[in-house]
Structures are given as structure tokens and as C-alpha cells.
């Protein structure tokens, strides 16, 4: 059958996916937003309280700390993961011996679950810090850099694969032409390679940015917010508010709504800005 003949049946084929989207995303999203304006312990006993949950949320110093802590963590993680991922990708596209083995080795940490990674790196960090009579939960600074190192180790290999694909799609004749014109290696990187791999940069920045904001498993396993919830990221703070504080379910839901909006807005802004770079090139 031709595309024209199949077109009338498109709604029929799209219906199951559309229904699943409504049930699995739209309904929970709408219910969650409604509950953020209620006091409740279960969905059935929800009582509207207006903006009280949001007011209590912004009065919570732990939430404000987790917000800035997460923002700083996201900035550092996005920059370091993409920098090292791109640098390794450049090295592995130089035709060195054993390239495929290196790609596999770098990618493997991404296959390990977050909880497992958290406990593995907790043992590693505490083993190192034990020589100085310290632990990972001694200070929020240790927890911060522990999470940054863990995220880099897990995700560098993933973005590396995307960057390799982008670099390999750069037409060799462009690089040769730049060399003939006398361009240096730095100029070729800045004016030829980087502009051509902007689609890969857009994808990798989006992935690392959203993953950094949504990080939960690794934070739970590595520090569990210690000391004194000072190393809590936003996801863990929302979880502890909703499940760890009696009567604060509505506040936890309000935090979840605000958190979703923050991540959504930041992700859209990032996509627009980096996509503009693609168009300009």
C-alpha cells in the first residue's frame, strides 16, 4: 500500500500509543499538579489548601540549599563530562591501535546501575579518606565532588560514543582544505570540527543536563544526603520530604511540580540555544 492509501489509517495505528501517553503521562501529571495544592496522605483524602504547600516549600531551608546545590552540581557535571567525553572522542578518532577496545572499556560504566555505582564509589572514597581519618559524609564538599567524579566515570563513555559519531561525520575534505589554507590544529578544531559536531553537542548537553538535575540513585547510595542533608540533591530532597516527613506529602508534591518545571524550562532553553548554533553554521 502507498503512503496515500495508509494515511486514513494513521489515527488507528497511533491510538494505542496516544492512550498509553494519556494514561502514563498526562493523567499522573494533572493529578500531581492538583495534589500539590492539597493536604493529603492518600489520593482519596486530599483537601485543597491553596498555595500553602508552595509557601511552606520556599520556607524550607533544606529545599533552598538542595536547589542551589543541584544547580552547581549540574553546571560542573555538564562541563566536565562533555569536555572529557569530547577530548577522549578526539583521541579515539585518530586511528590509534586498540580504538575499539578503548571505546568498549569507556562505555561499560554506563551499563552499571546507579545504586551499585554509588556503593562501589562509596567504598573507594571512604578507603582513600580513611588514610586521613575522614569519611565521605564528613563534609558536603566531599559529597559534592564524590558525586561529580561518579557521574563523570559513568557518563563520559556514553557521550564519547555520540561525539565519535559526530566527529566521524565531519567531511575530511574540509579539514584538508583548512590545512592547505594554513590553519593550525586549534583553528581547525574551533572553526571546522566544533561547528560540524554541534548536533552532537546539543544532544550530549541535553542528556548530561537533565541527568544531573534528576540524579537520585547515586546520591542515595553514595551519601544519602549526609551530613545533615547538606549533600542532598533536589530529587533526594523531594523523596525525603514526601516519604520521610509526616504531613508533608503536599509539600513534597509541590516540590516535585516546581522541580519538573525547572528541569523542563532549563532543558528547553538549552535546546533552543544550542540548536541556534547548528542553524548558524
C-alpha positions as MATLAB code, in Angstrom:
seq = 'XXXXXXXXXXXXXXXXXXXXXXXXXXXXXXXXXXXXXXXXXXXXXXXXXXXXXXXXXXXXXXXXXXXXXXXXXXXXXXXXXXXXXXXXXXXXXXXXXXXXXXXXXXXXXXXXXXXXXXXXXXXXXXXXXXXXXXXXXXXXXXXXXXXXXXXXXXXXXXXXXXXXXXXXXXXXXXXXXXXXXXXXXXXXXXXXXXXXXXXXXXXXXXXXXXXXXXXXXXXXXXXXXXXXXXXXXXXXXXXXXXXXXXXXXXXXXXXXXXXXXXXXXXXXXXXXXXXXXXXXX';
ca = [
       0.000    0.000    0.000;
       1.161    3.527   -0.758;
       1.522    6.288    1.817;
      -1.624    7.940    0.465;
      -3.602    4.736    0.984;
      -2.253    4.258    4.509;
      -2.876    7.855    5.622;
      -6.573    7.338    6.610;
      -5.480    4.534    8.965;
      -2.867    6.644   10.765;
      -5.178    7.583   13.690;
      -5.964    3.918   14.217;
      -2.294    2.942   14.465;
      -1.480    5.952   16.649;
      -4.406    5.361   19.034;
      -2.727    2.747   21.336;
       0.336    4.949   21.810;
      -1.832    8.009   22.384;
      -3.918    6.194   25.004;
      -0.761    4.965   26.754;
       0.595    8.537   26.726;
      -2.616    9.860   28.286;
      -2.707    7.174   30.993;
       1.023    7.104   31.739;
       1.873   10.814   31.478;
      -0.995   13.290   31.157;
      -3.212   11.833   33.924;
      -0.376   11.487   36.519;
       0.885   14.963   35.617;
      -2.534   16.546   36.075;
      -3.207   14.634   39.301;
       0.227   15.561   40.645;
      -0.347   19.247   39.972;
      -3.746   19.061   41.690;
      -2.310   17.298   44.742;
       0.379   19.976   45.060;
      -2.436   22.320   46.146;
      -3.823   19.819   48.671;
      -3.106   18.360   52.081;
      -3.291   14.575   51.838;
      -1.951   11.218   52.887;
      -3.633    9.308   50.049;
      -5.287   10.469   46.835;
      -8.741    9.812   48.305;
      -8.416   12.131   51.316;
      -6.945   15.164   49.524;
      -8.198   18.519   50.873;
      -7.385   21.710   48.920;
      -5.234   24.182   50.888;
      -4.440   26.703   48.145;
      -0.831   27.880   47.925;
       0.140   26.780   51.449;
       2.304   23.891   50.198;
       4.244   26.213   47.928;
       4.634   28.756   50.707;
       5.955   26.067   53.079;
       8.256   24.788   50.353;
      10.062   28.111   49.907;
      10.325   28.481   53.694;
      12.190   25.157   53.863;
      15.938   25.964   54.103;
      16.837   22.396   53.094;
      14.949   22.796   49.813;
      16.667   26.096   49.017;
      20.053   24.537   49.792;
      19.267   21.479   47.665;
      18.190   23.763   44.797;
      21.476   25.673   44.673;
      23.499   22.542   45.444;
      21.872   20.779   42.482;
      22.346   23.768   40.167;
      26.064   23.943   40.993;
      26.403   20.184   40.606;
      24.658   20.303   37.213;
      26.943   23.061   35.914;
      30.142   21.299   36.994;
      28.941   17.894   35.751;
      27.788   19.134   32.340;
      31.060   20.974   31.704;
      33.385   18.201   32.877;
      31.504   15.278   31.305;
      31.248   16.965   27.906;
      34.824   18.256   27.990;
      36.393   14.896   28.818;
      33.938   12.991   26.632;
      34.812   15.161   23.626;
      38.554   15.039   24.367;
      38.529   11.238   24.541;
      36.417   11.077   21.372;
      39.013   13.195   19.555;
      41.786   10.862   20.687;
      39.891    7.746   19.651;
      39.265    9.082   16.145;
      42.985    9.462   15.424;
      43.320    5.867   14.245;
      45.363    4.685   17.238;
      45.718    0.950   17.849;
      43.088   -0.651   20.105;
      40.454    2.041   19.499;
      37.516   -0.383   19.630;
      38.735   -1.845   22.926;
      39.071    1.611   24.467;
      35.575    2.568   23.300;
      34.135   -0.537   24.935;
      36.006   -0.006   28.200;
      34.961    3.652   28.465;
      31.324    2.847   27.686;
      30.943   -0.056   30.147;
      30.366    2.072   33.327;
      27.181    3.414   31.745;
      25.737   -0.118   31.883;
      26.020   -0.329   35.680;
      23.032    0.717   37.803;
      23.171    3.908   39.845;
      22.698    2.229   43.232;
      25.538   -0.211   42.541;
      27.805    2.599   41.342;
      27.035    4.613   44.452;
      28.039    1.834   46.825;
      31.151    0.953   44.789;
      32.416    4.520   44.814;
      31.461    4.947   48.472;
      33.862    2.112   49.310;
      36.559    3.642   47.102;
      36.253    7.158   48.501;
      35.996    6.044   52.125;
      39.007    3.783   51.624;
      41.050    6.759   50.412;
      39.741    9.202   53.025;
      40.355    6.680   55.821;
      44.066    7.454   55.491;
      43.231   10.994   56.629;
      40.779    9.881   59.355;
      37.852   11.186   57.277;
      34.783    9.773   55.554;
      32.776   10.857   52.528;
      29.993   12.162   54.787;
      32.350   14.337   56.848;
      31.527   17.364   54.693;
      29.094   18.288   51.950;
      32.114   19.294   49.854;
      33.366   15.700   49.819;
      29.909   14.502   48.873;
      29.701   17.068   46.076;
      32.985   16.123   44.431;
      32.281   12.458   45.037;
      29.072   12.783   43.018;
      30.867   14.741   40.291;
      33.561   12.056   39.939;
      30.949    9.281   39.962;
      28.853   10.976   37.271;
      31.912   11.614   35.123;
      33.004    7.989   35.395;
      29.533    6.771   34.469;
      28.606    9.130   31.635;
      31.841   10.134   29.884;
      31.816    6.909   27.863;
      28.224    7.463   26.774;
      28.729   10.985   25.444;
      32.059    9.871   23.973;
      30.212    7.479   21.641;
      27.922   10.298   20.450;
      30.861   12.636   19.910;
      32.757    9.973   17.969;
      29.805    9.608   15.615;
      29.710   13.383   15.128;
      33.456   13.717   14.538;
      33.476   10.865   12.035;
      30.768   12.668   10.045;
      32.988   15.727    9.508;
      33.933   15.692    5.793;
      37.704   15.007    5.515;
      37.971   17.455    2.617;
      37.020   20.334    4.947;
      39.898   19.508    7.271;
      42.286   19.074    4.331;
      41.204   22.420    2.877;
      41.787   24.114    6.237;
      45.282   22.595    6.459;
      46.096   23.776    2.929;
      44.989   27.285    3.911;
      47.473   27.149    6.796;
      45.083   26.649    9.683;
      46.580   25.408   12.928;
      45.217   22.411   14.849;
      43.441   24.747   17.274;
      41.875   26.710   14.432;
      40.702   23.524   12.730;
      39.135   22.374   15.995;
      37.418   25.695   16.688;
      36.291   26.641   13.181;
      35.764   23.306   11.442;
      35.256   20.386   13.825;
      33.250   22.040   16.616;
      30.726   23.728   14.279;
      30.217   20.452   12.410;
      29.559   18.446   15.603;
      27.087   20.949   17.088;
      24.198   18.446   16.725;
      26.176   16.023   18.903;
      26.920   18.807   21.396;
      23.203   19.624   21.568;
      22.310   16.004   22.313;
      25.093   15.435   24.857;
      24.428   18.700   26.683;
      20.727   17.871   26.928;
      21.430   14.353   28.240;
      24.002   15.401   30.826;
      21.979   18.428   31.952;
      18.762   16.511   32.554;
      20.583   13.556   34.129;
      22.420   15.884   36.523;
      19.217   17.521   37.711;
      17.345   14.225   38.023;
      20.149   12.346   39.816;
      18.738   10.225   42.648;
      20.096    6.657   42.890;
      23.743    7.654   43.070;
      23.052   10.393   45.613;
      21.068    7.987   47.800;
      23.733    5.276   47.742;
      26.810    7.491   47.948;
      25.936    9.902   50.782;
      22.163    9.650   51.442;
      22.282   13.424   51.962;
      24.740   13.280   54.862;
      25.947   15.177   56.774;
      22.655   16.651   57.954;
      21.037   16.606   54.489;
      23.714   19.019   53.254;
      24.633   16.790   50.289;
      21.019   16.293   49.201;
      20.247   16.914   45.564;
      16.714   18.001   44.642;
      15.400   14.534   43.795;
      16.534   13.111   47.138;
      15.169   16.144   48.987;
      11.750   15.640   47.377;
      11.810   11.931   48.235;
      12.741   12.582   51.875;
      10.082   15.278   52.190;
       7.314   13.111   50.730;
       8.156    9.835   52.459;
      10.181   10.925   55.476;
       8.117   13.752   56.990;
       4.616   13.011   58.235;
       2.055   15.509   56.993;
       4.372   16.960   54.361;
       3.122   14.924   51.398;
       1.586   18.037   49.833;
       4.820   19.990   50.269;
       6.749   17.152   48.684;
       4.338   17.150   45.756;
       4.708   20.917   45.373;
       8.477   20.492   45.294;
       8.096   17.833   42.610;
       5.995   20.165   40.441;
       8.460   23.040   40.780;
      11.345   20.652   40.123;
       9.691   19.397   36.924;
       9.105   22.951   35.719;
      12.712   23.939   36.430;
      14.129   20.960   34.552;
      11.716   21.459   31.655;
      12.445   25.174   31.264;
      16.220   24.750   31.518;
      16.191   21.864   29.030;
      14.109   23.852   26.517;
      16.368   26.913   26.839;
      19.460   24.758   26.331;
      17.975   23.057   23.268;
      16.990   26.383   21.702;
      20.381   27.992   22.309;
      22.450   25.087   21.004;
      20.099   24.462   18.078;
      20.584   28.073   17.006;
      24.305   27.391   16.806;
      23.584   24.484   14.482;
      21.482   26.693   12.176;
      24.052   29.474   12.115;
      26.706   27.068   10.984;
];
